[in-house]
Amino acid sequence: AQMGLAITNLRSGRLIQAEQGFDELARILPTSADVRYFRGLVQEAKGDARGAIASYREAIGLRFDHFGANVALAGVLADGGFYREAIKAYKHVVRIDDHYGPGWYDLAMMYLAIDDMANARQCYAILRSVDADLAVKLKAKLGG
């Protein structure tokens, strides 16, 4: 019930209440990766990228294959311009789910951000069989 209320507060934009709820849940459930993930979402919504990164990393530390935390971590790192760290995070995302098209697309975009065309094209080759629509979008970014 407490987790549901904290999630509802997050989704409703009641960030202070959501943060308090997830902080309390973190004390009650010290090994819950989900609690850390949701706390990261709250921090991200509040504009606290550093706090969000720390929470997502805590979640991943508790559950290495936590898909949501890995995707969120990669996104925050990319948004912050930490492209090489984001590449590592997106690689982990597509290892967890190699059919996740947005992961391949975003990984390619990170490679483009550091001018690594060869790896971006490799992502495109994989993306073609995973998500044809995103592959078309990526092909335009690759200049072809």
ROSE-4610 file (N, C-alpha, C; in Angstrom, 1 decimal, always signed):
// ROSE-4610
residu = [A/A/A/Q/Q/Q/M/M/M/G/G/G/L/L/L/A/A/A/I/I/I/T/T/T/N/N/N/L/L/L/R/R/R/S/S/S/G/G/G/R/R/R/L/L/L/I/I/I/Q/Q/Q/A/A/A/E/E/E/Q/Q/Q/G/G/G/F/F/F/D/D/D/E/E/E/L/L/L/A/A/A/R/R/R/I/I/I/L/L/L/P/P/P/T/T/T/S/S/S/A/A/A/D/D/D/V/V/V/R/R/R/Y/Y/Y/F/F/F/R/R/R/G/G/G/L/L/L/V/V/V/Q/Q/Q/E/E/E/A/A/A/K/K/K/G/G/G/D/D/D/A/A/A/R/R/R/G/G/G/A/A/A/I/I/I/A/A/A/S/S/S/Y/Y/Y/R/R/R/E/E/E/A/A/A/I/I/I/G/G/G/L/L/L/R/R/R/F/F/F/D/D/D/H/H/H/F/F/F/G/G/G/A/A/A/N/N/N/V/V/V/A/A/A/L/L/L/A/A/A/G/G/G/V/V/V/L/L/L/A/A/A/D/D/D/G/G/G/G/G/G/F/F/F/Y/Y/Y/R/R/R/E/E/E/A/A/A/I/I/I/K/K/K/A/A/A/Y/Y/Y/K/K/K/H/H/H/V/V/V/V/V/V/R/R/R/I/I/I/D/D/D/D/D/D/H/H/H/Y/Y/Y/G/G/G/P/P/P/G/G/G/W/W/W/Y/Y/Y/D/D/D/L/L/L/A/A/A/M/M/M/M/M/M/Y/Y/Y/L/L/L/A/A/A/I/I/I/D/D/D/D/D/D/M/M/M/A/A/A/N/N/N/A/A/A/R/R/R/Q/Q/Q/C/C/C/Y/Y/Y/A/A/A/I/I/I/L/L/L/R/R/R/S/S/S/V/V/V/D/D/D/A/A/A/D/D/D/L/L/L/A/A/A/V/V/V/K/K/K/L/L/L/K/K/K/A/A/A/K/K/K/L/L/L/G/G/G/G/G/G]
num = [1/1/1/2/2/2/3/3/3/4/4/4/5/5/5/6/6/6/7/7/7/8/8/8/9/9/9/10/10/10/11/11/11/12/12/12/13/13/13/14/14/14/15/15/15/16/16/16/17/17/17/18/18/18/19/19/19/20/20/20/21/21/21/22/22/22/23/23/23/24/24/24/25/25/25/26/26/26/27/27/27/28/28/28/29/29/29/30/30/30/31/31/31/32/32/32/33/33/33/34/34/34/35/35/35/36/36/36/37/37/37/38/38/38/39/39/39/40/40/40/41/41/41/42/42/42/43/43/43/44/44/44/45/45/45/46/46/46/47/47/47/48/48/48/49/49/49/50/50/50/51/51/51/52/52/52/53/53/53/54/54/54/55/55/55/56/56/56/57/57/57/58/58/58/59/59/59/60/60/60/61/61/61/62/62/62/63/63/63/64/64/64/65/65/65/66/66/66/67/67/67/68/68/68/69/69/69/70/70/70/71/71/71/72/72/72/73/73/73/74/74/74/75/75/75/76/76/76/77/77/77/78/78/78/79/79/79/80/80/80/81/81/81/82/82/82/83/83/83/84/84/84/85/85/85/86/86/86/87/87/87/88/88/88/89/89/89/90/90/90/91/91/91/92/92/92/93/93/93/94/94/94/95/95/95/96/96/96/97/97/97/98/98/98/99/99/99/100/100/100/101/101/101/102/102/102/103/103/103/104/104/104/105/105/105/106/106/106/107/107/107/108/108/108/109/109/109/110/110/110/111/111/111/112/112/112/113/113/113/114/114/114/115/115/115/116/116/116/117/117/117/118/118/118/119/119/119/120/120/120/121/121/121/122/122/122/123/123/123/124/124/124/125/125/125/126/126/126/127/127/127/128/128/128/129/129/129/130/130/130/131/131/131/132/132/132/133/133/133/134/134/134/135/135/135/136/136/136/137/137/137/138/138/138/139/139/139/140/140/140/141/141/141/142/142/142/143/143/143/144/144/144]
x = [+0.8/+0.0/+0.9/+1.9/+2.8/+3.5/+3.9/+4.6/+3.6/+2.4/+1.4/+1.1/+1.0/+0.8/+2.0/+3.2/+4.4/+4.4/+4.1/+4.0/+2.9/+1.8/+0.7/+1.1/+1.8/+2.3/+3.2/+4.1/+5.1/+4.3/+3.4/+2.7/+1.8/+1.4/+0.5/+1.3/+2.6/+3.5/+3.7/+3.2/+3.4/+4.8/+5.8/+7.2/+7.7/+7.4/+7.8/+7.2/+5.9/+5.3/+5.9/+6.1/+6.6/+8.0/+8.9/+10.2/+10.2/+9.3/+9.2/+8.8/+7.9/+7.4/+8.5/+9.2/+10.3/+11.5/+11.7/+12.8/+12.4/+11.1/+10.6/+10.7/+10.3/+10.3/+11.8/+12.7/+14.1/+14.6/+14.1/+14.5/+13.8/+12.6/+11.8/+12.3/+12.6/+13.0/+14.4/+15.5/+16.8/+17.4/+16.8/+17.3/+16.4/+15.5/+14.6/+15.2/+15.4/+15.9/+14.8/+13.6/+12.5/+12.3/+12.5/+12.4/+13.4/+14.7/+15.7/+15.4/+14.9/+14.6/+13.5/+12.4/+11.4/+11.9/+12.7/+13.3/+14.1/+14.8/+15.6/+14.7/+13.5/+12.5/+12.1/+11.9/+11.5/+12.6/+13.8/+14.9/+15.1/+14.9/+15.0/+13.9/+12.7/+11.6/+11.8/+12.5/+12.9/+14.1/+14.7/+15.8/+17.2/+17.2/+18.4/+19.0/+19.8/+20.4/+21.4/+22.2/+23.2/+22.5/+21.4/+20.7/+20.1/+19.5/+18.9/+19.9/+21.1/+22.1/+22.5/+22.7/+23.0/+22.0/+20.7/+19.6/+19.5/+19.7/+19.7/+20.8/+22.0/+23.1/+22.9/+22.3/+21.9/+21.0/+20.0/+19.1/+19.8/+20.7/+21.5/+22.4/+22.9/+23.8/+23.0/+21.7/+20.9/+20.4/+20.1/+19.6/+20.2/+21.3/+22.1/+21.3/+20.2/+19.4/+18.1/+18.1/+16.8/+16.7/+15.8/+15.7/+15.4/+14.4/+14.0/+15.1/+15.9/+17.0/+18.1/+18.4/+19.4/+19.0/+17.8/+17.4/+17.4/+16.9/+16.8/+18.2/+19.2/+20.5/+21.2/+21.0/+21.5/+21.0/+19.7/+19.1/+19.6/+19.7/+20.2/+21.7/+22.5/+23.9/+23.9/+23.1/+23.1/+22.7/+21.6/+21.1/+22.1/+23.0/+24.0/+25.3/+25.3/+26.5/+27.6/+27.3/+28.3/+28.2/+28.6/+28.3/+29.0/+30.2/+30.9/+30.3/+29.9/+29.3/+27.9/+27.2/+25.9/+26.0/+27.1/+27.4/+27.5/+28.2/+28.3/+26.9/+26.2/+24.8/+23.9/+23.9/+23.0/+23.5/+24.8/+25.2/+24.7/+24.6/+24.0/+22.5/+21.8/+20.4/+20.2/+20.9/+20.7/+21.2/+22.1/+22.4/+21.3/+20.6/+19.4/+18.3/+18.0/+17.0/+17.5/+18.0/+18.6/+17.5/+16.2/+15.2/+14.5/+15.2/+14.7/+15.2/+14.4/+14.8/+15.3/+14.6/+15.1/+16.5/+16.8/+18.2/+19.2/+19.0/+19.9/+20.0/+18.8/+18.8/+19.6/+19.3/+20.0/+21.5/+21.8/+23.3/+23.9/+23.3/+23.8/+24.0/+23.0/+23.0/+24.2/+24.5/+25.7/+27.0/+27.0/+28.2/+28.4/+27.3/+27.3/+27.8/+27.4/+27.8/+29.3/+30.0/+31.4/+32.1/+31.4/+31.9/+32.5/+31.8/+32.2/+31.1/+31.3/+30.4/+30.4/+31.5/+31.5/+30.6/+30.7/+29.8/+28.4/+28.1/+26.8/+26.1/+26.9/+26.4/+26.2/+27.0/+26.7/+25.4/+25.1/+23.8/+22.7/+22.9/+21.9/+21.6/+22.7/+22.5/+21.7/+21.9/+21.1/+19.7/+19.5/+18.2/+17.3/+17.9/+17.1/+16.2/+16.8/+16.0/+15.2/+15.4/+14.7/+13.5/+13.7/+12.6/+12.8/+12.1/+12.3/+12.0/+11.0/+10.7/+11.9/+12.4/+13.5/+14.8/+14.9/+16.0/+16.0/+14.8/+14.6/+15.0/+14.6/+14.9/+16.4/+17.0/+18.5/+19.2/+18.8/+19.4/+19.5/+18.5/+18.5/+19.6/+19.8/+20.8/+22.2/+22.3/+23.6/+24.0/+23.0/+23.3/+23.1/+22.1/+21.9/+20.5]
y = [-1.2/+0.0/+1.3/+1.2/+2.4/+2.7/+1.6/+1.7/+2.3/+1.8/+2.3/+3.8/+4.2/+5.6/+6.5/+6.0/+6.8/+6.9/+5.8/+5.9/+6.8/+6.8/+7.7/+9.1/+9.4/+10.8/+11.2/+10.3/+10.6/+10.9/+10.0/+10.2/+11.5/+11.9/+13.1/+14.3/+14.2/+15.4/+15.9/+15.1/+15.5/+14.9/+15.6/+15.1/+15.0/+16.0/+16.0/+14.8/+14.6/+13.4/+12.1/+12.1/+10.9/+10.6/+11.6/+11.5/+11.0/+11.6/+11.1/+9.7/+9.3/+7.9/+6.9/+7.3/+6.4/+6.3/+7.5/+7.5/+6.5/+6.6/+5.7/+4.3/+4.0/+2.6/+2.1/+3.0/+2.6/+2.1/+2.8/+2.3/+1.0/+0.8/-0.4/-1.6/-1.3/-2.3/-2.0/-2.2/-1.8/-2.5/-3.7/-4.4/-4.3/-3.3/-3.2/-2.3/-2.9/-2.1/-1.2/-1.7/-0.9/+0.4/+0.4/+1.6/+2.6/+2.2/+3.1/+3.6/+2.8/+3.2/+4.3/+4.1/+5.1/+6.4/+6.2/+7.4/+8.2/+7.5/+8.1/+8.9/+8.3/+9.0/+10.3/+10.3/+11.5/+12.5/+12.1/+13.1/+13.6/+12.8/+13.3/+14.3/+14.0/+15.0/+16.3/+16.3/+17.5/+18.2/+17.6/+18.3/+18.0/+16.9/+16.5/+15.4/+15.7/+14.6/+13.8/+14.5/+13.8/+12.8/+13.2/+12.3/+11.2/+11.5/+10.4/+9.4/+9.8/+8.9/+8.0/+8.6/+7.8/+6.8/+7.2/+6.2/+5.1/+5.4/+4.4/+3.4/+4.0/+3.1/+2.2/+2.7/+1.9/+0.8/+1.1/+0.1/-1.0/-0.6/-1.5/-2.4/-1.7/-2.5/-3.6/-3.3/-4.3/-5.3/-4.9/-5.9/-5.4/-6.1/-5.7/-5.6/-6.4/-6.4/-5.6/-4.7/-3.9/-3.0/-3.4/-2.7/-1.2/-0.9/+0.5/+1.4/+0.9/+1.7/+1.8/+0.8/+0.9/+1.9/+1.8/+2.7/+4.2/+4.4/+5.7/+6.3/+5.4/+5.9/+6.3/+5.5/+5.8/+7.2/+7.4/+8.6/+9.8/+9.7/+10.9/+11.2/+10.1/+10.4/+11.0/+10.6/+11.1/+12.6/+12.9/+14.3/+15.2/+14.6/+15.4/+15.6/+15.0/+15.1/+14.1/+13.1/+12.1/+11.0/+11.2/+10.3/+8.9/+8.9/+7.7/+6.8/+7.4/+6.7/+6.2/+7.1/+6.7/+5.5/+5.5/+4.3/+3.0/+3.1/+1.9/+1.5/+2.4/+2.2/+1.6/+2.2/+1.7/+0.3/+0.0/-1.3/-2.3/-1.9/-2.8/-3.0/-1.9/-2.0/-3.1/-3.0/-3.9/-5.3/-5.4/-6.8/-7.4/-6.6/-7.1/-7.5/-6.6/-6.9/-6.5/-7.5/-7.1/-6.8/-6.9/-6.5/-5.2/-4.4/-3.1/-2.1/-1.7/-0.8/+0.5/+1.2/+2.5/+2.4/+1.3/+1.2/+1.2/+0.5/+0.5/+1.8/+2.5/+3.8/+4.8/+4.8/+5.8/+5.5/+4.2/+3.8/+4.4/+4.3/+4.8/+6.3/+7.0/+8.4/+8.9/+8.1/+8.4/+8.2/+7.2/+7.0/+8.2/+8.6/+9.8/+11.0/+11.1/+12.3/+12.4/+11.2/+11.2/+10.9/+11.1/+10.9/+9.5/+8.5/+7.1/+6.5/+6.8/+6.4/+4.9/+4.2/+2.8/+2.0/+2.4/+1.8/+2.2/+3.4/+3.9/+3.0/+2.7/+1.9/+0.5/+0.0/-1.4/-1.4/-0.4/-0.3/-0.3/+0.5/+0.6/-0.8/-1.5/-2.9/-3.8/-3.7/-4.5/-3.9/-2.6/-2.0/-2.3/-2.5/-2.8/-4.1/-5.1/-6.3/-6.2/-5.2/-5.1/-4.1/-2.9/-1.9/-1.1/-1.5/-1.0/+0.6/+1.0/+2.5/+3.3/+2.8/+3.5/+3.4/+2.3/+2.2/+3.2/+3.5/+4.5/+5.9/+6.1/+7.4/+7.5/+6.5/+6.5/+6.6/+5.9/+6.0/+7.5/+8.2/+9.7/+10.4/+10.1/+10.7/+10.3/+9.1/+8.6/+9.2/+9.9/+10.6/+9.7/+8.8/+7.9/+7.5]
z = [+0.0/+0.0/+0.0/+0.8/+0.9/-0.4/-1.1/-2.4/-3.4/-3.4/-4.3/-4.1/-2.9/-2.6/-3.1/-2.8/-3.3/-4.8/-5.5/-7.0/-7.4/-6.8/-7.2/-7.0/-5.9/-5.6/-6.7/-7.1/-8.2/-9.5/-9.9/-11.1/-11.1/-9.9/-9.8/-9.6/-9.6/-9.5/-8.1/-7.1/-5.7/-5.3/-5.7/-5.6/-4.2/-3.4/-2.0/-1.2/-1.4/-0.8/-1.3/-2.6/-3.2/-2.7/-2.6/-2.1/-0.7/+0.2/+1.6/+1.6/+0.8/+0.8/+0.4/-0.7/-1.1/-0.1/+0.5/+1.6/+2.7/+3.1/+4.2/+3.7/+2.5/+2.0/+1.9/+1.6/+1.5/+2.9/+4.0/+5.3/+5.7/+5.2/+5.5/+4.6/+3.4/+2.4/+1.9/+2.7/+2.3/+1.1/+0.7/-0.5/-1.7/-1.7/-2.8/-3.9/-5.1/-6.2/-6.7/-6.7/-7.2/-6.4/-5.1/-4.3/-4.8/-5.0/-5.4/-6.8/-7.7/-9.0/-9.0/-8.2/-8.2/-7.5/-6.5/-5.8/-6.9/-7.7/-8.8/-9.8/-10.1/-10.9/-10.3/-9.0/-8.2/-8.3/-8.1/-8.1/-9.5/-10.5/-11.9/-12.2/-11.7/-11.9/-11.2/-10.1/-9.4/-10.0/-11.0/-11.6/-10.9/-10.1/-9.3/-10.1/-11.1/-12.0/-11.1/-10.3/-9.5/-8.6/-7.9/-7.0/-7.8/-8.9/-9.7/-10.2/-10.6/-11.0/-9.8/-8.7/-7.5/-7.2/-7.2/-6.9/-8.0/-9.2/-10.3/-10.1/-9.8/-9.5/-8.3/-7.3/-6.1/-6.5/-7.3/-7.8/-8.6/-9.5/-10.3/-9.4/-8.4/-7.5/-6.7/-6.5/-5.8/-6.8/-8.0/-9.0/-10.4/-10.8/-11.9/-13.2/-13.3/-14.6/-14.4/-13.5/-13.3/-14.6/-15.4/-16.8/-16.6/-15.9/-15.7/-15.2/-14.2/-13.7/-14.7/-15.4/-16.4/-17.6/-18.0/-19.1/-18.6/-17.3/-16.8/-16.5/-16.0/-15.8/-17.2/-18.2/-19.5/-20.0/-19.8/-20.3/-19.5/-18.2/-17.4/-17.8/-18.0/-18.4/-19.7/-20.7/-22.0/-22.0/-21.2/-21.1/-20.5/-19.6/-19.0/-19.8/-21.0/-21.9/-21.5/-20.7/-20.3/-21.3/-22.5/-23.6/-23.4/-23.0/-22.8/-21.7/-20.6/-19.6/-20.0/-20.8/-21.4/-22.3/-23.1/-24.0/-23.2/-22.1/-21.2/-20.7/-20.3/-19.7/-20.8/-22.0/-23.1/-23.5/-23.5/-23.8/-22.9/-21.6/-20.6/-20.8/-21.2/-21.5/-22.6/-23.7/-24.8/-24.6/-23.6/-23.1/-22.3/-21.6/-20.8/-21.8/-22.8/-23.8/-25.1/-25.9/-27.2/-28.3/-27.9/-28.8/-28.5/-27.6/-27.2/-28.2/-29.2/-30.2/-29.7/-28.8/-28.4/-27.7/-27.1/-26.6/-27.7/-28.8/-29.9/-30.5/-30.7/-31.3/-30.5/-29.1/-28.3/-28.2/-28.2/-28.2/-29.5/-30.6/-31.8/-31.7/-31.1/-31.0/-30.1/-29.1/-28.2/-29.0/-29.9/-30.7/-31.7/-32.2/-33.1/-32.3/-31.1/-30.3/-30.1/-30.1/-29.9/-31.3/-32.4/-33.7/-34.0/-33.5/-33.7/-34.7/-36.0/-37.0/-37.2/-37.0/-37.2/-36.2/-35.0/-34.0/-34.2/-34.6/-34.8/-36.0/-37.0/-38.1/-37.7/-36.7/-36.2/-35.5/-34.7/-34.0/-35.0/-36.1/-37.2/-37.8/-38.0/-38.6/-37.7/-36.4/-35.5/-35.4/-35.4/-35.2/-36.4/-37.6/-38.8/-38.5/-37.8/-37.5/-36.3/-35.5/-34.2/-34.3/-34.9/-35.0/-36.3/-37.3/-38.7/-38.7/-37.9/-37.9/-37.3/-36.2/-35.6/-36.5/-37.2/-38.1/-39.2/-39.7/-40.8/-40.2/-39.0/-38.3/-38.1/-37.7/-37.5/-38.8/-39.8/-41.1/-41.6/-41.3/-41.7/-40.9/-39.7/-38.8/-39.3/-39.8/-40.3/-41.7/-42.2/-43.5/-44.7/-44.5/-45.7/-45.7]
